[in-house]
Amino acid sequence: MFHFGIEHEVAFLDNAGNFADFSRVNFTDFNQIVDKLPVYKEDYPELRIGDAGIKEKRWYIEGFERF
């Protein structure tokens, strides 16, 4: 059986309406959002976590998995 996922990226805005990117927000600020998102144990047989262990959930912070 073939399984696949669809990636969806989300942009965050700060209170002033500016993009909350890595020039304005640090990793800890973004990571507290990801920490609160649920873990789905049924994902793990097919979820590719990788060497750095970045993608431990369905959600991760884009950019940090490449550094």
Backbone as JSON Lines, residues from 0, in Angstrom:
{"i":0,"aa":"M","n":[0.84,-1.17,0.0],"ca":[0.0,0.0,0.0],"c":[0.89,1.25,0.0]}
{"i":1,"aa":"F","n":[0.49,2.26,-0.72],"ca":[1.25,3.5,-0.83],"c":[0.62,4.56,0.07]}
{"i":2,"aa":"H","n":[1.42,5.18,0.92],"ca":[0.95,6.27,1.78],"c":[1.68,7.55,1.39]}
{"i":3,"aa":"F","n":[1.03,8.66,1.53],"ca":[1.68,9.94,1.26],"c":[1.1,11.0,2.17]}
{"i":4,"aa":"G","n":[1.81,12.1,2.27],"ca":[1.33,13.24,3.06],"c":[1.32,14.48,2.2]}
{"i":5,"aa":"I","n":[0.57,15.44,2.62],"ca":[0.52,16.73,1.94],"c":[1.07,17.77,2.91]}
{"i":6,"aa":"E","n":[2.08,18.47,2.47],"ca":[2.69,19.48,3.32],"c":[1.91,20.79,3.22]}
{"i":7,"aa":"H","n":[1.69,21.39,4.35],"ca":[1.0,22.68,4.41],"c":[1.83,23.61,5.28]}
{"i":8,"aa":"E","n":[2.21,24.74,4.75],"ca":[3.0,25.7,5.52],"c":[2.11,26.82,6.01]}
{"i":9,"aa":"V","n":[2.41,27.3,7.2],"ca":[1.63,28.36,7.83],"c":[2.54,29.53,8.15]}
{"i":10,"aa":"A","n":[2.12,30.72,7.81],"ca":[2.85,31.93,8.18],"c":[2.18,32.55,9.4]}
{"i":11,"aa":"F","n":[2.97,33.01,10.33],"ca":[2.44,33.66,11.53],"c":[2.63,35.17,11.42]}
{"i":12,"aa":"L","n":[1.71,35.9,12.01],"ca":[1.81,37.36,12.06],"c":[1.96,37.79,13.52]}
{"i":13,"aa":"D","n":[2.73,38.87,13.74],"ca":[2.82,39.41,15.09],"c":[1.65,40.36,15.34]}
{"i":14,"aa":"N","n":[1.61,40.97,16.5],"ca":[0.5,41.85,16.86],"c":[0.39,43.08,15.97]}
{"i":15,"aa":"A","n":[1.49,43.47,15.32],"ca":[1.48,44.63,14.42],"c":[1.11,44.24,12.99]}
{"i":16,"aa":"G","n":[0.9,42.95,12.75],"ca":[0.55,42.49,11.41],"c":[1.73,42.16,10.53]}
{"i":17,"aa":"N","n":[2.95,42.17,11.09],"ca":[4.15,41.81,10.34],"c":[4.35,40.29,10.36]}
{"i":18,"aa":"F","n":[4.98,39.77,9.32],"ca":[5.3,38.35,9.33],"c":[6.22,38.06,10.51]}
{"i":19,"aa":"A","n":[5.9,37.03,11.25],"ca":[6.72,36.6,12.38],"c":[7.71,35.58,11.85]}
{"i":20,"aa":"D","n":[8.82,36.07,11.3],"ca":[9.83,35.18,10.73],"c":[11.04,35.14,11.65]}
{"i":21,"aa":"F","n":[12.11,34.48,11.19],"ca":[13.27,34.27,12.04],"c":[14.09,35.54,12.27]}
{"i":22,"aa":"S","n":[13.78,36.62,11.56],"ca":[14.45,37.89,11.85],"c":[13.77,38.62,13.0]}
{"i":23,"aa":"R","n":[12.57,38.19,13.39],"ca":[11.8,38.87,14.44],"c":[11.46,37.98,15.63]}
{"i":24,"aa":"V","n":[11.5,36.66,15.43],"ca":[11.08,35.72,16.47],"c":[12.16,34.65,16.6]}
{"i":25,"aa":"N","n":[12.4,34.17,17.82],"ca":[13.43,33.15,17.98],"c":[12.81,31.74,18.02]}
{"i":26,"aa":"F","n":[13.67,30.75,18.01],"ca":[13.24,29.35,17.99],"c":[12.32,29.02,19.15]}
{"i":27,"aa":"T","n":[12.65,29.49,20.35],"ca":[11.87,29.18,21.54],"c":[10.43,29.65,21.4]}
{"i":28,"aa":"D","n":[10.24,30.83,20.82],"ca":[8.88,31.36,20.63],"c":[8.05,30.45,19.74]}
{"i":29,"aa":"F","n":[8.64,30.02,18.63],"ca":[7.92,29.12,17.73],"c":[7.75,27.73,18.34]}
{"i":30,"aa":"N","n":[8.78,27.25,19.01],"ca":[8.74,25.88,19.52],"c":[7.68,25.69,20.6]}
{"i":31,"aa":"Q","n":[7.35,26.73,21.36],"ca":[6.3,26.58,22.37],"c":[4.94,26.28,21.73]}
{"i":32,"aa":"I","n":[4.75,26.73,20.5],"ca":[3.52,26.4,19.76],"c":[3.53,24.92,19.38]}
{"i":33,"aa":"V","n":[4.64,24.47,18.81],"ca":[4.76,23.07,18.38],"c":[4.65,22.13,19.59]}
{"i":34,"aa":"D","n":[5.23,22.52,20.71],"ca":[5.17,21.67,21.92],"c":[3.74,21.41,22.37]}
{"i":35,"aa":"K","n":[2.84,22.34,22.13],"ca":[1.44,22.19,22.56],"c":[0.59,21.38,21.6]}
{"i":36,"aa":"L","n":[1.1,21.11,20.41],"ca":[0.34,20.34,19.42],"c":[0.41,18.85,19.76]}
{"i":37,"aa":"P","n":[-0.62,18.1,19.44],"ca":[-0.68,16.69,19.84],"c":[0.29,15.79,19.07]}
{"i":38,"aa":"V","n":[0.57,14.65,19.67],"ca":[1.35,13.58,19.04],"c":[0.36,12.5,18.63]}
{"i":39,"aa":"Y","n":[0.49,12.0,17.41],"ca":[-0.36,10.92,16.93],"c":[0.51,9.67,16.79]}
{"i":40,"aa":"K","n":[0.4,8.76,17.74],"ca":[1.24,7.56,17.78],"c":[1.12,6.73,16.51]}
{"i":41,"aa":"E","n":[-0.05,6.74,15.86],"ca":[-0.23,5.95,14.64],"c":[0.59,6.48,13.47]}
{"i":42,"aa":"D","n":[1.15,7.68,13.6],"ca":[1.99,8.25,12.54],"c":[3.36,7.59,12.46]}
{"i":43,"aa":"Y","n":[3.85,7.08,13.57],"ca":[5.25,6.71,13.65],"c":[5.72,5.58,12.75]}
{"i":44,"aa":"P","n":[4.89,4.61,12.39],"ca":[5.4,3.62,11.45],"c":[5.82,4.21,10.1]}
{"i":45,"aa":"E","n":[5.2,5.3,9.67],"ca":[5.53,5.9,8.37],"c":[6.21,7.26,8.47]}
{"i":46,"aa":"L","n":[6.25,7.88,9.64],"ca":[6.82,9.21,9.78],"c":[8.33,9.14,9.73]}
{"i":47,"aa":"R","n":[8.93,9.9,8.82],"ca":[10.38,9.93,8.72],"c":[10.91,11.0,9.66]}
{"i":48,"aa":"I","n":[11.54,10.58,10.74],"ca":[12.03,11.52,11.74],"c":[13.38,12.08,11.33]}
{"i":49,"aa":"G","n":[14.25,11.3,10.75],"ca":[15.55,11.79,10.3],"c":[16.6,11.77,11.4]}
{"i":50,"aa":"D","n":[17.84,12.02,11.0],"ca":[18.97,11.95,11.92],"c":[18.91,12.98,13.04]}
{"i":51,"aa":"A","n":[18.44,14.19,12.73],"ca":[18.42,15.26,13.72],"c":[17.23,15.16,14.68]}
{"i":52,"aa":"G","n":[16.27,14.3,14.39],"ca":[15.11,14.13,15.26],"c":[14.17,15.32,15.25]}
{"i":53,"aa":"I","n":[14.2,16.11,14.17],"ca":[13.39,17.33,14.11],"c":[11.91,17.02,13.95]}
{"i":54,"aa":"K","n":[11.58,16.13,13.06],"ca":[10.17,15.87,12.75],"c":[9.61,14.78,13.65]}
{"i":55,"aa":"E","n":[9.55,15.07,14.94],"ca":[9.03,14.08,15.88],"c":[7.51,14.1,15.94]}
{"i":56,"aa":"K","n":[6.9,15.1,15.37],"ca":[5.44,15.21,15.3],"c":[5.08,15.48,13.86]}
{"i":57,"aa":"R","n":[3.8,15.64,13.61],"ca":[3.38,16.07,12.28],"c":[3.86,17.48,12.0]}
{"i":58,"aa":"W","n":[4.14,18.23,13.05],"ca":[4.53,19.63,12.91],"c":[5.98,19.8,13.3]}
{"i":59,"aa":"Y","n":[6.65,20.72,12.63],"ca":[8.02,21.07,12.98],"c":[8.27,22.49,12.48]}
{"i":60,"aa":"I","n":[9.37,23.06,12.91],"ca":[9.69,24.44,12.54],"c":[10.57,24.4,11.31]}
{"i":61,"aa":"E","n":[10.05,24.88,10.2],"ca":[10.76,24.87,8.93],"c":[12.06,25.66,9.04]}
{"i":62,"aa":"G","n":[13.09,25.12,8.46],"ca":[14.38,25.77,8.47],"c":[15.35,25.1,9.43]}
{"i":63,"aa":"F","n":[14.91,24.77,10.63],"ca":[15.8,24.18,11.62],"c":[16.18,22.75,11.27]}
{"i":64,"aa":"E","n":[15.38,22.06,10.46],"ca":[15.74,20.69,10.09],"c":[16.88,20.67,9.1]}
{"i":65,"aa":"R","n":[17.25,21.81,8.55],"ca":[18.31,21.86,7.54],"c":[19.64,22.35,8.11]}
{"i":66,"aa":"F","n":[19.67,22.78,9.36],"ca":[20.91,23.33,9.94],"c":[21.52,22.38,10.94]}
